[in-house]
Amino acid sequence: MPNDARYFAGFVGWQSGELAAELEAGWWLVSDPDAAVVFSKDTGDMWEGLVKRFGVRPAPPKGMLDV
């Protein structure tokens, strides 16, 4: 039986107030959860579809390309 679960591994940490500052700066796109997206089996265009909901074109944070 195939496993239909999605697993994500990683670590992200913020100092006090850092995440709030990133949210205020607009670096995160936040919305209410959508079961149709969360449980969709076709994830090929998931990122593009989610970004279109916000009407934005993704770009790296300022300074990210200076590396």
All heavy atoms as TSV, in Angstrom:
chain	resi	resn	atom	element	x	y	z
A	1	MET	N	N	0.843	-1.171	0.000
A	1	MET	CA	C	0.000	0.000	0.000
A	1	MET	C	C	0.899	1.249	0.000
A	1	MET	O	O	1.763	1.398	0.853
A	1	MET	CB	C	-0.895	0.007	1.247
A	1	MET	CG	C	-1.689	1.273	1.317
A	1	MET	SD	S	-2.527	1.671	2.851
A	1	MET	CE	C	-3.552	0.348	3.235
A	2	PRO	N	N	0.722	2.149	-0.961
A	2	PRO	CA	C	1.554	3.356	-0.998
A	2	PRO	C	C	1.217	4.309	0.142
A	2	PRO	O	O	0.096	4.324	0.646
A	2	PRO	CB	C	1.223	3.976	-2.344
A	2	PRO	CG	C	-0.090	3.416	-2.735
A	2	PRO	CD	C	-0.202	2.070	-2.064
A	3	ASN	N	N	2.189	5.065	0.524
A	3	ASN	CA	C	2.015	6.055	1.584
A	3	ASN	C	C	1.687	7.400	0.938
A	3	ASN	O	O	2.495	7.947	0.197
A	3	ASN	CB	C	3.306	6.141	2.404
A	3	ASN	CG	C	3.171	7.046	3.587
A	3	ASN	OD1	O	2.280	7.879	3.654
A	3	ASN	ND2	N	4.062	6.894	4.527
A	4	ASP	N	N	0.516	7.940	1.185
A	4	ASP	CA	C	0.091	9.197	0.582
A	4	ASP	C	C	0.475	10.421	1.406
A	4	ASP	O	O	0.116	11.534	1.052
A	4	ASP	CB	C	-1.420	9.198	0.368
A	4	ASP	CG	C	-1.842	8.234	-0.719
A	4	ASP	OD1	O	-1.010	7.943	-1.606
A	4	ASP	OD2	O	-2.986	7.757	-0.685
A	5	ALA	N	N	1.186	10.223	2.497
A	5	ALA	CA	C	1.565	11.348	3.355
A	5	ALA	C	C	2.692	12.144	2.712
A	5	ALA	O	O	3.485	11.626	1.936
A	5	ALA	CB	C	2.003	10.836	4.723
A	6	ARG	N	N	2.748	13.419	3.037
A	6	ARG	CA	C	3.852	14.275	2.605
A	6	ARG	C	C	4.708	14.565	3.821
A	6	ARG	O	O	4.205	14.921	4.879
A	6	ARG	CB	C	3.322	15.585	2.037
A	6	ARG	CG	C	2.583	15.389	0.769
A	6	ARG	CD	C	2.197	16.744	0.165
A	6	ARG	NE	N	1.314	16.498	-0.951
A	6	ARG	CZ	C	0.159	17.098	-1.151
A	6	ARG	NH1	N	-0.243	18.020	-0.315
A	6	ARG	NH2	N	-0.579	16.799	-2.170
A	7	TYR	N	N	5.997	14.421	3.648
A	7	TYR	CA	C	6.926	14.660	4.744
A	7	TYR	C	C	7.865	15.793	4.377
A	7	TYR	O	O	8.359	15.861	3.257
A	7	TYR	CB	C	7.745	13.401	5.044
A	7	TYR	CG	C	6.898	12.234	5.474
A	7	TYR	CD1	C	6.418	11.317	4.548
A	7	TYR	CD2	C	6.550	12.066	6.806
A	7	TYR	CE1	C	5.626	10.246	4.943
A	7	TYR	CE2	C	5.760	11.004	7.206
A	7	TYR	CZ	C	5.305	10.096	6.267
A	7	TYR	OH	O	4.522	9.051	6.658
A	8	PHE	N	N	8.100	16.675	5.317
A	8	PHE	CA	C	9.016	17.789	5.122
A	8	PHE	C	C	9.985	17.789	6.293
A	8	PHE	O	O	9.567	17.650	7.438
A	8	PHE	CB	C	8.263	19.118	5.073
A	8	PHE	CG	C	7.225	19.167	3.990
A	8	PHE	CD1	C	5.923	18.772	4.236
A	8	PHE	CD2	C	7.560	19.586	2.720
A	8	PHE	CE1	C	4.955	18.801	3.249
A	8	PHE	CE2	C	6.604	19.620	1.713
A	8	PHE	CZ	C	5.295	19.226	1.978
A	9	ALA	N	N	11.240	17.922	6.003
A	9	ALA	CA	C	12.242	17.939	7.065
A	9	ALA	C	C	13.067	19.203	6.943
A	9	ALA	O	O	13.366	19.667	5.840
A	9	ALA	CB	C	13.134	16.710	6.981
A	10	GLY	N	N	13.448	19.733	8.055
A	10	GLY	CA	C	14.280	20.927	8.054
A	10	GLY	C	C	14.185	21.618	9.396
A	10	GLY	O	O	13.533	21.145	10.321
A	11	PHE	N	N	14.855	22.728	9.490
A	11	PHE	CA	C	14.828	23.499	10.721
A	11	PHE	C	C	14.858	24.975	10.368
A	11	PHE	O	O	15.617	25.402	9.500
A	11	PHE	CB	C	16.031	23.176	11.613
A	11	PHE	CG	C	16.127	24.109	12.794
A	11	PHE	CD1	C	15.340	23.902	13.920
A	11	PHE	CD2	C	16.960	25.198	12.768
A	11	PHE	CE1	C	15.398	24.766	14.996
A	11	PHE	CE2	C	17.038	26.064	13.851
A	11	PHE	CZ	C	16.247	25.848	14.964
A	12	VAL	N	N	14.023	25.728	11.014
A	12	VAL	CA	C	14.021	27.175	10.889
A	12	VAL	C	C	13.911	27.735	12.297
A	12	VAL	O	O	13.110	27.271	13.092
A	12	VAL	CB	C	12.838	27.676	10.034
A	12	VAL	CG1	C	12.810	29.188	9.988
A	12	VAL	CG2	C	12.912	27.107	8.633
A	13	GLY	N	N	14.721	28.704	12.592
A	13	GLY	CA	C	14.669	29.329	13.917
A	13	GLY	C	C	14.727	30.839	13.796
A	13	GLY	O	O	15.342	31.368	12.877
A	14	TRP	N	N	14.059	31.517	14.687
A	14	TRP	CA	C	14.049	32.967	14.693
A	14	TRP	C	C	14.426	33.465	16.073
A	14	TRP	O	O	14.094	32.844	17.076
A	14	TRP	CB	C	12.654	33.507	14.367
A	14	TRP	CG	C	12.229	33.328	12.962
A	14	TRP	CD1	C	12.433	34.200	11.935
A	14	TRP	CD2	C	11.508	32.233	12.398
A	14	TRP	NE1	N	11.888	33.709	10.779
A	14	TRP	CE2	C	11.313	32.493	11.033
A	14	TRP	CE3	C	11.012	31.037	12.913
A	14	TRP	CZ2	C	10.650	31.635	10.188
A	14	TRP	CZ3	C	10.349	30.168	12.071
A	14	TRP	CH2	C	10.170	30.480	10.724
A	15	GLN	N	N	15.065	34.603	16.104
A	15	GLN	CA	C	15.302	35.289	17.370
A	15	GLN	C	C	14.006	36.009	17.751
A	15	GLN	O	O	13.116	36.180	16.923
A	15	GLN	CB	C	16.443	36.287	17.231
A	15	GLN	CG	C	17.773	35.624	16.963
A	15	GLN	CD	C	18.890	36.647	16.870
A	15	GLN	OE1	O	18.710	37.821	17.174
A	15	GLN	NE2	N	20.051	36.199	16.439
A	16	SER	N	N	13.925	36.437	18.984
A	16	SER	CA	C	12.730	37.118	19.467
A	16	SER	C	C	12.390	38.295	18.558
A	16	SER	O	O	13.235	39.151	18.291
A	16	SER	CB	C	12.965	37.605	20.895
A	16	SER	OG	O	11.820	38.287	21.358
A	17	GLY	N	N	11.151	38.316	18.056
A	17	GLY	CA	C	10.673	39.415	17.224
A	17	GLY	C	C	11.057	39.318	15.750
A	17	GLY	O	O	10.548	40.080	14.925
A	18	GLU	N	N	11.940	38.395	15.396
A	18	GLU	CA	C	12.418	38.307	14.025
A	18	GLU	C	C	11.305	37.884	13.046
A	18	GLU	O	O	11.144	38.477	11.977
A	18	GLU	CB	C	13.591	37.343	13.937
A	18	GLU	CG	C	14.285	37.334	12.598
A	18	GLU	CD	C	15.522	36.455	12.582
A	18	GLU	OE1	O	15.798	35.749	13.576
A	18	GLU	OE2	O	16.208	36.469	11.562
A	19	LEU	N	N	10.538	36.860	13.410
A	19	LEU	CA	C	9.456	36.414	12.531
A	19	LEU	C	C	8.400	37.505	12.376
A	19	LEU	O	O	7.918	37.764	11.270
A	19	LEU	CB	C	8.819	35.124	13.052
A	19	LEU	CG	C	7.653	34.586	12.234
A	19	LEU	CD1	C	8.044	34.335	10.791
A	19	LEU	CD2	C	7.102	33.315	12.870
A	20	ALA	N	N	8.050	38.165	13.454
A	20	ALA	CA	C	7.067	39.254	13.381
A	20	ALA	C	C	7.553	40.348	12.427
A	20	ALA	O	O	6.770	40.891	11.644
A	20	ALA	CB	C	6.800	39.826	14.766
A	21	ALA	N	N	8.838	40.658	12.469
A	21	ALA	CA	C	9.403	41.672	11.574
A	21	ALA	C	C	9.337	41.212	10.116
A	21	ALA	O	O	9.052	42.012	9.219
A	21	ALA	CB	C	10.840	41.990	11.970
A	22	GLU	N	N	9.599	39.925	9.865
A	22	GLU	CA	C	9.522	39.390	8.506
A	22	GLU	C	C	8.090	39.429	7.981
A	22	GLU	O	O	7.853	39.752	6.813
A	22	GLU	CB	C	10.069	37.964	8.454
A	22	GLU	CG	C	11.568	37.896	8.665
A	22	GLU	CD	C	12.105	36.474	8.638
A	22	GLU	OE1	O	11.364	35.548	8.244
A	22	GLU	OE2	O	13.277	36.286	8.999
A	23	LEU	N	N	7.129	39.102	8.837
A	23	LEU	CA	C	5.719	39.177	8.448
A	23	LEU	C	C	5.330	40.615	8.115
A	23	LEU	O	O	4.682	40.871	7.096
A	23	LEU	CB	C	4.827	38.629	9.563
A	23	LEU	CG	C	4.853	37.117	9.745
A	23	LEU	CD1	C	4.246	36.730	11.087
A	23	LEU	CD2	C	4.124	36.428	8.614
A	24	GLU	N	N	5.739	41.547	8.949
A	24	GLU	CA	C	5.417	42.958	8.731
A	24	GLU	C	C	6.072	43.489	7.464
A	24	GLU	O	O	5.507	44.324	6.757
A	24	GLU	CB	C	5.862	43.791	9.937
A	24	GLU	CG	C	5.368	45.216	9.884
A	24	GLU	CD	C	5.638	45.975	11.162
A	24	GLU	OE1	O	5.537	45.379	12.238
A	24	GLU	OE2	O	5.954	47.168	11.055
A	25	ALA	N	N	7.266	42.983	7.136
A	25	ALA	CA	C	7.984	43.415	5.933
A	25	ALA	C	C	7.377	42.816	4.666
A	25	ALA	O	O	7.738	43.209	3.556
A	25	ALA	CB	C	9.463	43.031	6.045
A	26	GLY	N	N	6.470	41.845	4.826
A	26	GLY	CA	C	5.829	41.238	3.668
A	26	GLY	C	C	6.616	40.103	3.050
A	26	GLY	O	O	6.390	39.736	1.898
A	27	TRP	N	N	7.532	39.521	3.795
A	27	TRP	CA	C	8.360	38.431	3.269
A	27	TRP	C	C	7.632	37.094	3.285
A	27	TRP	O	O	8.116	36.125	2.719
A	27	TRP	CB	C	9.647	38.318	4.054
A	27	TRP	CG	C	10.581	39.470	3.833
A	27	TRP	CD1	C	10.393	40.551	3.021
A	27	TRP	CD2	C	11.847	39.662	4.436
A	27	TRP	NE1	N	11.459	41.395	3.087
A	27	TRP	CE2	C	12.381	40.879	3.958
A	27	TRP	CE3	C	12.590	38.936	5.348
A	27	TRP	CZ2	C	13.614	41.353	4.334
A	27	TRP	CZ3	C	13.828	39.417	5.730
A	27	TRP	CH2	C	14.333	40.619	5.225
A	28	TRP	N	N	6.492	37.016	3.943
A	28	TRP	CA	C	5.710	35.780	4.027
A	28	TRP	C	C	4.335	36.035	3.438
A	28	TRP	O	O	3.750	37.095	3.623
A	28	TRP	CB	C	5.549	35.345	5.489
A	28	TRP	CG	C	6.805	34.871	6.122
A	28	TRP	CD1	C	7.736	35.633	6.754
A	28	TRP	CD2	C	7.287	33.535	6.190
A	28	TRP	NE1	N	8.760	34.849	7.211
A	28	TRP	CE2	C	8.511	33.551	6.881
A	28	TRP	CE3	C	6.793	32.314	5.735
A	28	TRP	CZ2	C	9.249	32.403	7.126
A	28	TRP	CZ3	C	7.528	31.171	5.978
A	28	TRP	CH2	C	8.741	31.220	6.662
A	29	LEU	N	N	3.796	35.045	2.735
A	29	LEU	CA	C	2.421	35.088	2.258
A	29	LEU	C	C	1.609	34.204	3.193
A	29	LEU	O	O	1.895	33.024	3.331
A	29	LEU	CB	C	2.334	34.563	0.825
A	29	LEU	CG	C	3.166	35.317	-0.213
A	29	LEU	CD1	C	3.075	34.641	-1.561
A	29	LEU	CD2	C	2.724	36.763	-0.298
A	30	VAL	N	N	0.616	34.777	3.835
A	30	VAL	CA	C	-0.163	34.058	4.844
A	30	VAL	C	C	-1.628	34.047	4.434
A	30	VAL	O	O	-2.173	35.072	4.025
A	30	VAL	CB	C	-0.022	34.747	6.225
A	30	VAL	CG1	C	-0.818	34.017	7.285
A	30	VAL	CG2	C	1.447	34.844	6.618
A	31	SER	N	N	-2.250	32.870	4.535
A	31	SER	CA	C	-3.678	32.768	4.222
A	31	SER	C	C	-4.314	31.705	5.103
A	31	SER	O	O	-3.623	30.971	5.808
A	31	SER	CB	C	-3.886	32.409	2.750
A	31	SER	OG	O	-3.580	31.055	2.520
A	32	ASP	N	N	-5.622	31.634	5.028
A	32	ASP	CA	C	-6.339	30.576	5.735
A	32	ASP	C	C	-6.040	29.247	5.046
A	32	ASP	O	O	-5.817	29.207	3.830
A	32	ASP	CB	C	-7.839	30.848	5.720
A	32	ASP	CG	C	-8.201	32.072	6.552
A	32	ASP	OD1	O	-7.529	32.314	7.573
A	32	ASP	OD2	O	-9.148	32.778	6.165
A	33	PRO	N	N	-6.049	28.146	5.793
A	33	PRO	CA	C	-5.792	26.843	5.172
A	33	PRO	C	C	-6.909	26.467	4.197
A	33	PRO	O	O	-8.058	26.855	4.372
A	33	PRO	CB	C	-5.748	25.879	6.362
A	33	PRO	CG	C	-6.418	26.586	7.481
A	33	PRO	CD	C	-6.280	28.062	7.223
A	34	ASP	N	N	-6.540	25.729	3.174
A	34	ASP	CA	C	-7.487	25.272	2.154
A	34	ASP	C	C	-7.298	23.768	1.991
A	34	ASP	O	O	-6.278	23.320	1.459
A	34	ASP	CB	C	-7.210	26.006	0.848
A	34	ASP	CG	C	-8.161	25.616	-0.270
A	34	ASP	OD1	O	-8.840	24.579	-0.169
A	34	ASP	OD2	O	-8.219	26.375	-1.261
A	35	ALA	N	N	-8.266	22.990	2.447
A	35	ALA	CA	C	-8.151	21.526	2.404
A	35	ALA	C	C	-7.934	21.014	0.988
A	35	ALA	O	O	-7.212	20.040	0.779
A	35	ALA	CB	C	-9.402	20.883	3.008
A	36	ALA	N	N	-8.517	21.673	-0.013
A	36	ALA	CA	C	-8.339	21.236	-1.400
A	36	ALA	C	C	-6.879	21.325	-1.818
A	36	ALA	O	O	-6.387	20.497	-2.587
A	36	ALA	CB	C	-9.207	22.073	-2.334
A	37	VAL	N	N	-6.166	22.312	-1.316
A	37	VAL	CA	C	-4.744	22.453	-1.642
A	37	VAL	C	C	-3.910	21.494	-0.789
A	37	VAL	O	O	-3.051	20.774	-1.297
A	37	VAL	CB	C	-4.268	23.909	-1.421
A	37	VAL	CG1	C	-2.762	24.022	-1.590
A	37	VAL	CG2	C	-4.988	24.849	-2.366
A	38	VAL	N	N	-4.183	21.475	0.500
A	38	VAL	CA	C	-3.398	20.655	1.426
A	38	VAL	C	C	-3.446	19.180	1.050
A	38	VAL	O	O	-2.439	18.488	1.106
A	38	VAL	CB	C	-3.892	20.853	2.880
A	38	VAL	CG1	C	-3.212	19.885	3.826
A	38	VAL	CG2	C	-3.654	22.293	3.325
A	39	PHE	N	N	-4.601	18.698	0.627
A	39	PHE	CA	C	-4.760	17.273	0.343
A	39	PHE	C	C	-4.757	16.942	-1.150
A	39	PHE	O	O	-5.062	15.817	-1.530
A	39	PHE	CB	C	-6.031	16.754	1.009
A	39	PHE	CG	C	-5.981	16.856	2.504
A	39	PHE	CD1	C	-6.745	17.789	3.170
A	39	PHE	CD2	C	-5.123	16.043	3.240
A	39	PHE	CE1	C	-6.681	17.902	4.563
A	39	PHE	CE2	C	-5.054	16.150	4.619
A	39	PHE	CZ	C	-5.833	17.080	5.283
A	40	SER	N	N	-4.391	17.878	-1.989
A	40	SER	CA	C	-4.337	17.633	-3.426
A	40	SER	C	C	-3.252	16.614	-3.756
A	40	SER	O	O	-2.134	16.679	-3.242
A	40	SER	CB	C	-4.045	18.942	-4.167
A	40	SER	OG	O	-3.826	18.690	-5.530
A	41	LYS	N	N	-3.574	15.678	-4.605
A	41	LYS	CA	C	-2.587	14.677	-5.021
A	41	LYS	C	C	-1.692	15.215	-6.129
A	41	LYS	O	O	-0.577	14.773	-6.311
A	41	LYS	CB	C	-3.284	13.399	-5.465
A	41	LYS	CG	C	-3.958	12.676	-4.320
A	41	LYS	CD	C	-4.454	11.326	-4.752
A	41	LYS	CE	C	-5.182	10.633	-3.622
A	41	LYS	NZ	N	-4.316	10.057	-2.631
A	42	ASP	N	N	-2.184	16.178	-6.903
A	42	ASP	CA	C	-1.398	16.777	-7.975
A	42	ASP	C	C	-0.715	18.028	-7.438
A	42	ASP	O	O	-1.333	19.078	-7.289
A	42	ASP	CB	C	-2.292	17.127	-9.157
A	42	ASP	CG	C	-1.527	17.750	-10.309
A	42	ASP	OD1	O	-0.280	17.673	-10.325
A	42	ASP	OD2	O	-2.180	18.318	-11.196
A	43	THR	N	N	0.556	17.925	-7.121
A	43	THR	CA	C	1.286	19.045	-6.520
A	43	THR	C	C	2.204	19.754	-7.503
A	43	THR	O	O	2.929	20.667	-7.131
A	43	THR	CB	C	2.121	18.554	-5.325
A	43	THR	OG1	O	3.054	17.573	-5.797
A	43	THR	CG2	C	1.241	17.967	-4.241
A	44	GLY	N	N	2.175	19.349	-8.768
A	44	GLY	CA	C	3.084	19.920	-9.761
A	44	GLY	C	C	3.011	21.428	-9.883
A	44	GLY	O	O	4.025	22.089	-10.074
A	45	ASP	N	N	1.803	21.985	-9.801
A	45	ASP	CA	C	1.624	23.430	-9.945
A	45	ASP	C	C	1.175	24.087	-8.643
A	45	ASP	O	O	0.634	25.188	-8.657
A	45	ASP	CB	C	0.594	23.721	-11.039
A	45	ASP	CG	C	1.082	23.282	-12.417
A	45	ASP	OD1	O	2.295	23.367	-12.657
A	45	ASP	OD2	O	0.240	22.840	-13.221
A	46	MET	N	N	1.381	23.400	-7.528
A	46	MET	CA	C	0.882	23.911	-6.255
A	46	MET	C	C	1.453	25.285	-5.918
A	46	MET	O	O	0.721	26.208	-5.568
A	46	MET	CB	C	1.180	22.937	-5.117
A	46	MET	CG	C	0.600	23.376	-3.783
A	46	MET	SD	S	0.956	22.245	-2.433
A	46	MET	CE	C	-0.150	20.907	-2.810
A	47	TRP	N	N	2.766	25.446	-6.016
A	47	TRP	CA	C	3.405	26.716	-5.654
A	47	TRP	C	C	2.874	27.851	-6.523
A	47	TRP	O	O	2.476	28.900	-6.024
A	47	TRP	CB	C	4.918	26.596	-5.788
A	47	TRP	CG	C	5.637	27.893	-5.618
A	47	TRP	CD1	C	6.293	28.583	-6.587
A	47	TRP	CD2	C	5.767	28.680	-4.426
A	47	TRP	NE1	N	6.816	29.738	-6.072
A	47	TRP	CE2	C	6.508	29.818	-4.750
A	47	TRP	CE3	C	5.315	28.526	-3.116
A	47	TRP	CZ2	C	6.821	30.802	-3.816
A	47	TRP	CZ3	C	5.624	29.517	-2.184
A	47	TRP	CH2	C	6.367	30.625	-2.540
A	48	GLU	N	N	2.835	27.631	-7.839
A	48	GLU	CA	C	2.358	28.667	-8.747
A	48	GLU	C	C	0.904	29.042	-8.449
A	48	GLU	O	O	0.540	30.211	-8.469
A	48	GLU	CB	C	2.501	28.219	-10.204
A	48	GLU	CG	C	3.932	28.112	-10.682
A	48	GLU	CD	C	4.613	26.796	-10.305
A	48	GLU	OE1	O	3.951	25.907	-9.706
A	48	GLU	OE2	O	5.811	26.653	-10.586
A	49	GLY	N	N	0.083	28.037	-8.172
A	49	GLY	CA	C	-1.316	28.300	-7.853
A	49	GLY	C	C	-1.488	29.104	-6.583
A	49	GLY	O	O	-2.318	30.016	-6.509
A	50	LEU	N	N	-0.702	28.771	-5.574
A	50	LEU	CA	C	-0.793	29.506	-4.309
A	50	LEU	C	C	-0.332	30.949	-4.481
A	50	LEU	O	O	-0.948	31.879	-3.955
A	50	LEU	CB	C	0.041	28.808	-3.229
A	50	LEU	CG	C	-0.536	27.487	-2.728
A	50	LEU	CD1	C	0.495	26.756	-1.879
A	50	LEU	CD2	C	-1.813	27.716	-1.957
A	51	VAL	N	N	0.736	31.161	-5.212
A	51	VAL	CA	C	1.243	32.524	-5.431
A	51	VAL	C	C	0.226	33.348	-6.220
A	51	VAL	O	O	0.009	34.523	-5.917
A	51	VAL	CB	C	2.617	32.480	-6.141
A	51	VAL	CG1	C	3.045	33.865	-6.580
A	51	VAL	CG2	C	3.666	31.871	-5.222
A	52	LYS	N	N	-0.419	32.741	-7.203
A	52	LYS	CA	C	-1.427	33.466	-7.994
A	52	LYS	C	C	-2.578	33.950	-7.119
A	52	LYS	O	O	-3.157	35.001	-7.378
A	52	LYS	CB	C	-1.969	32.573	-9.106
A	52	LYS	CG	C	-1.046	32.454	-10.280
A	52	LYS	CD	C	-1.661	31.569	-11.351
A	52	LYS	CE	C	-0.689	31.357	-12.492
A	52	LYS	NZ	N	-1.226	30.445	-13.506
A	53	ARG	N	N	-2.927	33.200	-6.085
A	53	ARG	CA	C	-4.007	33.624	-5.178
A	53	ARG	C	C	-3.719	34.986	-4.564
A	53	ARG	O	O	-4.620	35.752	-4.264
A	53	ARG	CB	C	-4.186	32.626	-4.044
A	53	ARG	CG	C	-4.813	31.351	-4.444
A	53	ARG	CD	C	-4.952	30.471	-3.234
A	53	ARG	NE	N	-5.586	29.233	-3.608
A	53	ARG	CZ	C	-6.186	28.427	-2.767
A	53	ARG	NH1	N	-6.236	28.746	-1.488
A	53	ARG	NH2	N	-6.737	27.322	-3.180
A	54	PHE	N	N	-2.438	35.268	-4.338
A	54	PHE	CA	C	-2.052	36.533	-3.716
A	54	PHE	C	C	-1.826	37.636	-4.732
A	54	PHE	O	O	-1.654	38.789	-4.374
A	54	PHE	CB	C	-0.783	36.342	-2.883
A	54	PHE	CG	C	-1.005	35.545	-1.637
A	54	PHE	CD1	C	-0.758	34.187	-1.616
A	54	PHE	CD2	C	-1.468	36.152	-0.488
A	54	PHE	CE1	C	-0.963	33.436	-0.469
A	54	PHE	CE2	C	-1.683	35.413	0.668
A	54	PHE	CZ	C	-1.427	34.061	0.675
A	55	GLY	N	N	-1.766	37.270	-6.008
A	55	GLY	CA	C	-1.556	38.272	-7.049
A	55	GLY	C	C	-0.182	38.900	-7.013
A	55	GLY	O	O	-0.029	40.074	-7.331
A	56	VAL	N	N	0.811	38.118	-6.616
A	56	VAL	CA	C	2.178	38.647	-6.549
A	56	VAL	C	C	3.117	37.797	-7.405
A	56	VAL	O	O	2.805	36.663	-7.757
A	56	VAL	CB	C	2.717	38.674	-5.101
A	56	VAL	CG1	C	1.886	39.577	-4.237
A	56	VAL	CG2	C	2.773	37.277	-4.521
A	57	ARG	N	N	4.248	38.368	-7.722
A	57	ARG	CA	C	5.303	37.626	-8.403
A	57	ARG	C	C	6.406	37.402	-7.392
A	57	ARG	O	O	6.964	38.365	-6.861
A	57	ARG	CB	C	5.812	38.429	-9.594
A	57	ARG	CG	C	6.638	37.593	-10.535
A	57	ARG	CD	C	6.949	38.371	-11.774
A	57	ARG	NE	N	8.387	38.542	-11.791
A	57	ARG	CZ	C	9.017	39.503	-12.408
A	57	ARG	NH1	N	8.341	40.427	-13.056
A	57	ARG	NH2	N	10.316	39.577	-12.379
A	58	PRO	N	N	6.758	36.159	-7.083
A	58	PRO	CA	C	7.766	35.906	-6.052
A	58	PRO	C	C	9.124	36.475	-6.434
A	58	PRO	O	O	9.525	36.444	-7.592
A	58	PRO	CB	C	7.836	34.384	-5.961
A	58	PRO	CG	C	6.863	33.836	-6.912
A	58	PRO	CD	C	6.252	34.946	-7.680
A	59	ALA	N	N	9.789	37.006	-5.453
A	59	ALA	CA	C	11.144	37.526	-5.622
A	59	ALA	C	C	11.911	37.265	-4.329
A	59	ALA	O	O	11.322	37.272	-3.261
A	59	ALA	CB	C	11.104	39.027	-5.923
A	60	PRO	N	N	13.217	37.069	-4.427
A	60	PRO	CA	C	13.997	36.851	-3.209
A	60	PRO	C	C	14.041	38.124	-2.368
A	60	PRO	O	O	13.926	39.231	-2.910
A	60	PRO	CB	C	15.382	36.485	-3.722
A	60	PRO	CG	C	15.427	36.955	-5.126
A	60	PRO	CD	C	14.015	36.991	-5.631
A	61	PRO	N	N	14.202	37.991	-1.051
A	61	PRO	CA	C	14.328	39.176	-0.195
A	61	PRO	C	C	15.512	40.038	-0.623
A	61	PRO	O	O	16.484	39.533	-1.173
A	61	PRO	CB	C	14.555	38.603	1.200
A	61	PRO	CG	C	14.056	37.203	1.123
A	61	PRO	CD	C	14.252	36.756	-0.296
A	62	LYS	N	N	15.418	41.327	-0.363
A	62	LYS	CA	C	16.514	42.242	-0.684
A	62	LYS	C	C	17.811	41.730	-0.086
A	62	LYS	O	O	17.846	41.283	1.058
A	62	LYS	CB	C	16.221	43.646	-0.168
A	62	LYS	CG	C	15.128	44.342	-0.910
A	62	LYS	CD	C	14.926	45.734	-0.362
A	62	LYS	CE	C	13.807	46.417	-1.115
A	62	LYS	NZ	N	13.563	47.760	-0.639
A	63	GLY	N	N	18.874	41.796	-0.860
A	63	GLY	CA	C	20.182	41.352	-0.376
A	63	GLY	C	C	20.457	39.898	-0.641
A	63	GLY	O	O	21.601	39.453	-0.604
A	64	MET	N	N	19.424	39.101	-0.932
A	64	MET	CA	C	19.614	37.666	-1.136
A	64	MET	C	C	20.459	37.396	-2.380
A	64	MET	O	O	21.212	36.458	-2.421
A	64	MET	CB	C	18.264	36.969	-1.262
A	64	MET	CG	C	18.366	35.455	-1.330
A	64	MET	SD	S	18.915	34.715	0.210
A	64	MET	CE	C	17.399	34.697	1.106
A	65	LEU	N	N	20.316	38.221	-3.408
A	65	LEU	CA	C	21.066	38.009	-4.643
A	65	LEU	C	C	22.461	38.608	-4.598
A	65	LEU	O	O	23.241	38.437	-5.514
A	65	LEU	CB	C	20.296	38.597	-5.843
A	65	LEU	CG	C	18.947	37.944	-6.122
A	65	LEU	CD1	C	18.261	38.647	-7.297
A	65	LEU	CD2	C	19.122	36.465	-6.446
A	66	ASP	N	N	22.782	39.312	-3.521
A	66	ASP	CA	C	24.094	39.947	-3.396
A	66	ASP	C	C	25.175	38.968	-2.971
A	66	ASP	O	O	26.325	39.345	-2.863
A	66	ASP	CB	C	24.037	41.106	-2.391
A	66	ASP	CG	C	23.093	42.211	-2.857
A	66	ASP	OD1	O	22.824	42.268	-4.074
A	66	ASP	OD2	O	22.638	42.983	-2.008
A	67	VAL	N	N	24.818	37.720	-2.702
A	67	VAL	CA	C	25.769	36.732	-2.202
A	67	VAL	C	C	26.693	36.300	-3.303
A	67	VAL	O	O	26.385	36.143	-4.423
A	67	VAL	CB	C	25.009	35.502	-1.616
A	67	VAL	CG1	C	25.993	34.449	-1.160
A	67	VAL	CG2	C	24.117	35.953	-0.510
